[in-house]
């Protein structure tokens, strides 16, 4: 009877060890999922509120390669050991058939209790789970660090043989791309409103976009001729919808200053206060008295850099030049803000919302000067803006010609019909998805 008791005791001890190893496997699996799925932004918020677990989770996830290597090492150790013990246990009890039985039983146990169950819980509450397991995982990472470092060096050496270079300091996803992806996913699932998505993505895109893409082209700039009479200049400023007007001398390329309506009115007010002011004297304002020095910026300046420069200089208006110093257009602080919040209109921008409309047959009527980015934001399309900034520019680029009214083109999954043209400029288009 004593040998049977010995076998029974060994059976239950081995079964208990297997159960314990399965629990360890579940711990490693859940910890890996929790620490990789947890939002570092939320963990940082909890850590700032005094959560020590969140602080440890942030610290342990700094080196994601070492973290994952340690967790995988521990998980594989316990899984292999548990499977070996189960095979020995079932072989002793059922003979040669115990190998197949052990494989089936351990596969089900590992799949359910060591993989699916802990990972499902971890993905449901990633930040809480990460804060809870951060302490033990930190200890495990420290213990396994020498082995993981050796494995890491071996892996990099093998990859280097195949021409693959790894950057140990790089992250799996850049922060900007991670935020943009989360916003797009939230919008597709109906969680994030379109307006909120456009504002956030617009702010993120400022560093990737240049002044050239959103500037008002020089053909649309209203200017003051310095050779005009003071009365004509005053009348032009009063009738203009703009508060700042560039001043040119001899030719439009030669910008010598910028006149602000407030400065002009102040000069007029000073003349009014003079006792002997006559109507002729009131309009006899020397342009040099009110014109300010023009501010020029390169067309390749990034929008976020230009916005910071506007704020630093307390300026709202700049003239854009190319690499040869030739005038290309102008940009204002409002133009940059519109890339974030959308179109900003006032009582002088009556046509601001009429760049796009819909015809009776469901097609979109577009102004040629409308930017591709604005069209994409308004319609949720994905027309490319790599080769052109405006819709008219895209059509000209794809057609490799200046189309005439009535010509129809199909590219990028859309049908483009030219509805208006002035000289060499496309002024109107009719667009619909194919």
C-alpha positions as CSV (number, residue, x, y, z in Angstrom):
1,X,0.0,0.0,0.0
2,X,2.9,2.4,0.6
3,X,4.0,2.6,-3.1
4,X,0.4,3.6,-4.2
5,X,0.3,6.3,-1.5
6,X,3.6,7.6,-2.8
7,X,2.3,7.7,-6.4
8,X,-0.9,9.5,-5.3
9,X,1.1,12.1,-3.3
10,X,3.4,12.7,-6.2
11,X,0.4,13.1,-8.6
12,X,-1.2,15.8,-6.5
13,X,2.0,17.6,-5.9
14,X,2.7,17.6,-9.6
15,X,-0.8,18.7,-10.4
16,X,-0.5,21.6,-7.9
17,X,2.8,22.7,-9.5
18,X,1.2,22.6,-12.9
19,X,-1.7,24.7,-11.6
20,X,0.7,27.2,-10.1
21,X,2.6,27.4,-13.4
22,X,-0.6,28.1,-15.3
23,X,-1.4,31.0,-12.9
24,X,2.1,32.4,-13.5
25,X,1.6,32.0,-17.3
26,X,-1.7,33.9,-17.0
27,X,0.1,36.6,-15.0
28,X,2.8,37.0,-17.6
29,X,0.3,37.1,-20.5
30,X,-2.0,39.6,-18.8
31,X,0.9,41.8,-17.7
32,X,2.2,41.9,-21.3
33,X,-1.1,43.0,-22.6
34,X,-1.8,45.5,-19.9
35,X,1.6,47.2,-20.1
36,X,1.6,47.4,-23.9
37,X,-2.1,48.5,-24.2
38,X,-2.1,51.0,-21.4
39,X,-2.2,54.6,-22.4
40,X,0.9,56.4,-21.3
41,X,-1.1,59.6,-21.2
42,X,-3.6,58.2,-18.8
43,X,-0.8,56.6,-16.7
44,X,0.9,60.0,-16.6
45,X,-2.3,61.6,-15.4
46,X,-2.7,59.0,-12.6
47,X,1.0,59.3,-11.6
48,X,0.6,63.1,-11.3
49,X,-2.3,62.5,-8.9
50,X,0.0,60.4,-6.7
51,X,-0.5,56.8,-8.0
52,X,2.7,54.9,-7.3
53,X,1.6,52.0,-9.4
54,X,1.1,54.2,-12.4
55,X,4.6,55.7,-11.8
56,X,6.1,52.3,-11.8
57,X,4.2,51.3,-14.9
58,X,5.6,54.4,-16.7
59,X,9.1,53.5,-15.6
60,X,8.9,49.8,-16.6
61,X,7.5,50.7,-20.1
62,X,10.3,53.1,-20.9
63,X,12.4,50.3,-22.4
64,X,9.6,48.3,-24.2
65,X,12.1,45.9,-25.8
66,X,13.5,44.8,-22.5
67,X,10.0,44.6,-21.0
68,X,8.6,42.4,-23.7
69,X,11.8,40.2,-23.7
70,X,11.6,39.6,-20.0
71,X,7.9,38.8,-20.0
72,X,8.2,36.5,-23.0
73,X,11.1,34.7,-21.3
74,X,9.2,34.2,-18.1
75,X,6.0,33.1,-20.0
76,X,7.9,30.6,-22.1
77,X,9.7,29.2,-19.1
78,X,6.6,28.4,-17.2
79,X,4.6,27.2,-20.2
80,X,7.3,24.7,-21.2
81,X,7.8,23.5,-17.7
82,X,4.1,23.1,-17.1
83,X,3.8,21.1,-20.4
84,X,6.7,18.9,-19.5
85,X,5.3,18.1,-16.1
86,X,1.9,17.4,-17.5
87,X,3.4,15.1,-20.1
88,X,5.3,13.1,-17.5
89,X,2.1,13.0,-15.3
90,X,-0.2,11.7,-18.0
91,X,2.4,9.2,-19.3
92,X,2.8,7.7,-15.8
93,X,-1.0,7.4,-15.5
94,X,-2.1,6.4,-19.0
95,X,1.1,5.1,-20.7
96,X,2.1,6.1,-24.2
97,X,-1.4,7.6,-24.9
98,X,-0.7,10.1,-22.2
99,X,1.4,12.2,-24.5
100,X,-1.5,13.0,-26.8
101,X,-3.8,13.5,-23.8
102,X,-1.4,15.9,-22.1
103,X,-1.0,17.9,-25.4
104,X,-4.8,18.3,-25.7
105,X,-5.4,19.1,-22.0
106,X,-2.5,21.6,-21.7
107,X,-3.5,23.3,-25.0
108,X,-7.0,23.9,-23.6
109,X,-5.8,25.0,-20.2
110,X,-3.1,27.4,-21.5
111,X,-5.4,28.8,-24.2
112,X,-8.3,29.5,-21.8
113,X,-6.8,30.3,-18.4
114,X,-3.3,31.5,-19.4
115,X,-4.0,33.4,-22.6
116,X,-7.6,34.5,-23.4
117,X,-8.9,35.0,-19.8
118,X,-6.0,37.2,-18.5
119,X,-5.6,39.1,-21.7
120,X,-9.3,39.8,-22.0
121,X,-9.3,41.3,-18.5
122,X,-6.1,43.3,-19.1
123,X,-7.4,44.8,-22.4
124,X,-10.7,45.7,-20.6
125,X,-8.9,47.7,-17.8
126,X,-5.4,48.3,-19.1
127,X,-4.4,51.2,-16.9
128,X,-5.6,49.6,-13.7
129,X,-4.0,46.2,-14.6
130,X,-0.7,47.9,-15.6
131,X,-0.5,49.8,-12.3
132,X,-1.2,46.5,-10.3
133,X,1.4,44.3,-12.1
134,X,4.1,47.0,-12.5
135,X,5.8,46.2,-9.2
136,X,6.3,42.5,-9.7
137,X,7.1,42.9,-13.4
138,X,9.8,45.5,-12.5
139,X,11.5,42.9,-10.3
140,X,11.2,40.2,-13.0
141,X,12.7,42.6,-15.6
142,X,15.6,43.2,-13.2
143,X,16.2,39.5,-12.6
144,X,16.0,38.6,-16.3
145,X,17.9,41.6,-17.5
146,X,21.3,39.8,-18.1
147,X,19.6,37.0,-20.1
148,X,17.4,39.5,-22.1
149,X,20.4,41.7,-22.9
150,X,22.3,38.7,-24.3
151,X,19.3,37.6,-26.3
152,X,18.9,41.2,-27.6
153,X,22.5,41.4,-28.7
154,X,22.2,38.0,-30.5
155,X,19.0,39.1,-32.3
156,X,20.5,42.3,-33.5
157,X,23.5,40.5,-34.7
158,X,21.4,38.1,-36.7
159,X,19.3,41.0,-38.1
160,X,22.4,42.9,-39.1
161,X,23.5,39.9,-41.2
162,X,20.3,40.4,-43.2
163,X,20.9,44.2,-43.5
164,X,18.3,45.2,-40.9
165,X,19.4,47.9,-38.5
166,X,17.5,48.4,-35.3
167,X,17.3,51.6,-33.2
168,X,17.0,50.8,-29.5
169,X,15.7,54.3,-28.7
170,X,12.9,54.3,-31.3
171,X,9.3,53.8,-30.2
172,X,6.9,51.5,-32.0
173,X,4.6,54.4,-32.8
174,X,5.4,58.1,-32.8
175,X,3.3,60.1,-30.4
176,X,1.9,62.3,-33.2
177,X,0.9,59.2,-35.3
178,X,-0.6,57.5,-32.3
179,X,-2.8,60.5,-31.5
180,X,-3.8,60.9,-35.2
181,X,-4.6,57.2,-35.5
182,X,-6.7,57.3,-32.3
183,X,-8.6,60.3,-33.5
184,X,-9.3,58.8,-36.9
185,X,-10.4,55.5,-35.3
186,X,-12.7,57.4,-32.8
187,X,-14.3,59.3,-35.7
188,X,-14.9,56.1,-37.8
189,X,-16.6,54.5,-34.7
190,X,-18.8,57.6,-34.1
191,X,-17.1,58.6,-30.9
192,X,-15.3,61.7,-32.1
193,X,-17.2,64.4,-34.0
194,X,-16.0,65.4,-37.5
195,X,-15.4,69.0,-36.3
196,X,-13.3,67.9,-33.3
197,X,-11.3,65.5,-35.5
198,X,-10.6,68.2,-38.1
199,X,-9.4,70.7,-35.4
200,X,-7.1,68.2,-33.7
201,X,-5.6,66.8,-36.9
202,X,-5.3,70.4,-38.2
203,X,-3.2,71.4,-35.3
204,X,-1.1,68.2,-35.6
205,X,-0.5,68.9,-39.3
206,X,0.9,72.4,-38.9
207,X,4.5,71.1,-38.6
208,X,4.1,69.2,-41.9
209,X,2.7,72.0,-43.9
210,X,4.3,75.1,-45.3
211,X,3.3,78.7,-45.9
212,X,3.2,78.1,-49.6
213,X,0.3,75.8,-49.3
214,X,-2.2,78.2,-47.7
215,X,-1.0,81.7,-48.7
216,X,-3.1,84.0,-50.8
217,X,-1.5,84.1,-54.3
218,X,0.0,87.4,-55.5
219,X,-2.7,87.5,-58.2
220,X,-5.3,88.0,-55.5
221,X,-3.5,90.6,-53.4
222,X,-4.9,94.1,-53.3
223,X,-2.1,96.6,-53.3
224,X,-1.6,100.4,-53.1
225,X,0.4,102.2,-55.7
226,X,2.8,104.6,-54.0
227,X,2.5,107.0,-57.1
228,X,-1.2,107.5,-56.6
229,X,-2.4,110.7,-55.1
230,X,-3.1,110.8,-51.4
231,X,-6.8,111.2,-52.0
232,X,-6.9,108.1,-54.2
233,X,-5.0,106.1,-51.7
234,X,-7.3,107.2,-48.9
235,X,-10.3,106.4,-50.9
236,X,-8.9,102.9,-51.8
237,X,-8.2,102.1,-48.1
238,X,-11.7,103.2,-47.1
239,X,-13.4,101.1,-49.7
240,X,-11.2,98.0,-49.2
241,X,-12.4,95.1,-47.1
242,X,-8.9,94.6,-45.7
243,X,-7.3,96.5,-42.9
244,X,-3.7,96.0,-44.1
245,X,-2.6,96.8,-47.7
246,X,0.9,96.4,-49.2
247,X,2.4,99.4,-50.9
248,X,4.4,99.0,-54.1
249,X,6.6,101.4,-56.0
250,X,6.9,101.3,-59.8
251,X,6.0,97.6,-60.0
252,X,4.0,95.1,-57.9
253,X,7.2,93.1,-57.1
254,X,8.7,96.1,-55.3
255,X,6.9,96.2,-52.0
256,X,8.1,99.2,-49.9
257,X,5.7,99.1,-47.0
258,X,2.3,98.0,-45.5
259,X,-0.5,100.5,-44.6
260,X,-2.8,99.7,-41.7
261,X,-6.2,101.4,-41.7
262,X,-5.8,102.4,-38.1
263,X,-2.6,104.2,-38.8
264,X,-4.3,106.0,-41.7
265,X,-7.3,107.0,-39.5
266,X,-5.0,108.3,-36.8
267,X,-3.1,110.5,-39.3
268,X,-6.5,111.8,-40.5
269,X,-7.6,112.5,-36.9
270,X,-4.4,114.5,-36.2
271,X,-5.2,116.7,-39.3
272,X,-8.8,117.1,-38.1
273,X,-7.6,118.5,-34.7
274,X,-5.5,121.2,-36.4
275,X,-7.4,124.5,-36.4
276,X,-6.7,125.4,-40.0
277,X,-7.5,122.1,-41.5
278,X,-9.1,122.2,-44.9
279,X,-10.7,119.3,-46.8
280,X,-7.6,119.3,-49.1
281,X,-5.2,119.4,-46.2
282,X,-7.1,116.5,-44.5
283,X,-6.4,114.1,-47.4
284,X,-2.9,115.3,-48.0
285,X,-1.3,112.5,-46.0
286,X,2.3,111.5,-46.9
287,X,2.4,107.7,-47.3
288,X,5.7,107.5,-45.4
289,X,3.9,108.7,-42.3
290,X,1.6,105.7,-42.1
291,X,3.4,102.9,-44.0
292,X,5.2,100.3,-41.9
293,X,8.2,98.2,-43.0
294,X,7.1,95.0,-44.8
295,X,7.7,91.6,-43.2
296,X,8.9,88.9,-45.6
297,X,8.9,85.2,-45.0
298,X,10.2,82.3,-47.2
299,X,7.5,80.2,-48.8
300,X,9.0,77.0,-47.3
301,X,8.4,78.1,-43.7
302,X,6.5,75.5,-41.7
303,X,3.1,76.7,-40.5
304,X,3.8,76.1,-36.8
305,X,7.1,78.0,-37.0
306,X,5.4,80.9,-38.8
307,X,2.6,81.0,-36.1
308,X,5.2,81.2,-33.4
309,X,7.0,83.9,-35.3
310,X,3.8,85.9,-35.6
311,X,3.2,85.6,-31.9
312,X,6.7,86.6,-31.1
313,X,6.7,89.6,-33.3
314,X,3.1,90.6,-32.3
315,X,2.3,90.5,-36.1
316,X,-0.6,89.3,-38.1
317,X,0.5,89.8,-41.7
318,X,3.5,88.7,-43.8
319,X,4.5,88.7,-47.5
320,X,5.7,85.4,-48.9
321,X,8.7,85.3,-51.2
322,X,10.5,82.4,-53.1
323,X,14.1,81.5,-53.1
324,X,14.9,84.3,-55.5
325,X,13.2,87.0,-53.4
326,X,10.2,87.3,-55.8
327,X,6.8,88.0,-54.3
328,X,4.6,84.9,-54.2
329,X,1.7,85.8,-52.0
330,X,0.8,86.8,-48.5
331,X,-0.2,85.0,-45.3
332,X,-2.0,86.1,-42.1
333,X,-2.3,84.7,-38.7
334,X,-6.0,84.1,-39.4
335,X,-5.0,81.9,-42.4
336,X,-3.0,79.6,-40.0
337,X,-5.8,79.5,-37.4
338,X,-8.3,78.5,-40.1
339,X,-6.3,75.4,-40.7
340,X,-7.2,74.4,-37.2
341,X,-10.7,75.7,-36.5
342,X,-12.0,76.0,-40.1
343,X,-13.2,79.0,-42.1
344,X,-13.3,82.2,-40.1
345,X,-15.7,84.7,-41.7
346,X,-16.9,88.2,-40.8
347,X,-19.2,90.8,-42.3
348,X,-16.7,91.4,-45.1
349,X,-16.3,87.7,-46.0
350,X,-19.7,87.1,-47.6
351,X,-18.4,84.6,-50.1
352,X,-16.4,82.6,-47.6
353,X,-18.9,79.7,-47.5
354,X,-19.6,79.6,-51.3
355,X,-16.4,77.8,-52.5
356,X,-18.4,74.6,-52.5
357,X,-22.0,73.9,-53.2
358,X,-24.1,71.0,-54.5
359,X,-26.0,70.9,-57.8
360,X,-29.4,69.4,-58.4
361,X,-27.9,66.2,-59.8
362,X,-25.8,65.7,-56.6
363,X,-22.5,66.9,-58.0
364,X,-20.2,69.3,-56.1
365,X,-19.6,72.7,-57.6
366,X,-16.2,73.8,-56.6
367,X,-14.2,77.0,-57.0
368,X,-10.9,76.3,-58.7
369,X,-9.0,78.3,-56.1
370,X,-10.3,76.1,-53.3
371,X,-7.5,74.2,-51.6
372,X,-7.5,70.4,-51.8
373,X,-7.2,70.2,-48.0
374,X,-10.3,72.3,-47.5
375,X,-12.3,70.2,-50.0
376,X,-11.2,67.0,-48.3
377,X,-12.2,68.3,-44.9
378,X,-15.6,69.5,-46.2
379,X,-16.4,66.2,-48.0
380,X,-14.3,63.6,-46.1
381,X,-12.6,62.8,-49.4
382,X,-8.9,61.8,-49.8
383,X,-7.7,63.7,-52.9
384,X,-3.9,63.9,-52.9
385,X,-2.3,67.3,-52.2
386,X,1.3,66.3,-52.8
387,X,1.6,67.8,-56.3
388,X,-0.8,70.8,-56.1
389,X,-2.4,72.9,-53.4
390,X,-5.7,73.8,-55.1
391,X,-8.3,71.8,-56.9
392,X,-7.5,73.6,-60.2
393,X,-3.8,72.9,-59.8
394,X,-4.6,69.2,-59.3
395,X,-6.6,69.1,-62.5
396,X,-3.9,70.9,-64.5
397,X,-1.2,68.6,-63.0
398,X,-3.2,65.4,-63.9
399,X,-4.3,66.6,-67.3
400,X,-0.8,68.0,-68.2
401,X,-2.5,70.9,-69.9
402,X,-4.8,73.9,-69.3
403,X,-8.3,72.5,-69.9
404,X,-11.1,74.3,-71.7
405,X,-14.6,74.7,-70.4
406,X,-16.6,71.5,-70.8
407,X,-13.6,69.1,-70.7
408,X,-14.0,66.1,-68.4
409,X,-11.3,64.1,-66.7
410,X,-11.4,61.1,-64.4
411,X,-8.6,60.3,-61.9
412,X,-8.2,59.3,-58.2
413,X,-11.7,57.9,-58.3
414,X,-13.5,61.1,-59.2
415,X,-14.9,62.8,-62.3
416,X,-13.8,66.4,-62.9
417,X,-15.6,68.7,-65.3
418,X,-14.3,72.2,-66.0
419,X,-17.2,74.7,-65.7
420,X,-15.3,78.0,-65.7
421,X,-12.0,79.5,-67.0
422,X,-10.5,82.9,-67.0
423,X,-7.4,83.3,-69.2
424,X,-5.1,80.4,-68.1
425,X,-6.9,80.0,-64.7
426,X,-9.6,77.4,-63.9
427,X,-12.3,79.2,-61.9
428,X,-15.0,76.5,-61.6
429,X,-15.2,72.7,-61.5
430,X,-18.0,70.1,-61.1
431,X,-16.8,67.0,-59.2
432,X,-18.4,63.8,-58.2
433,X,-17.1,60.4,-57.1
434,X,-17.1,57.7,-59.8
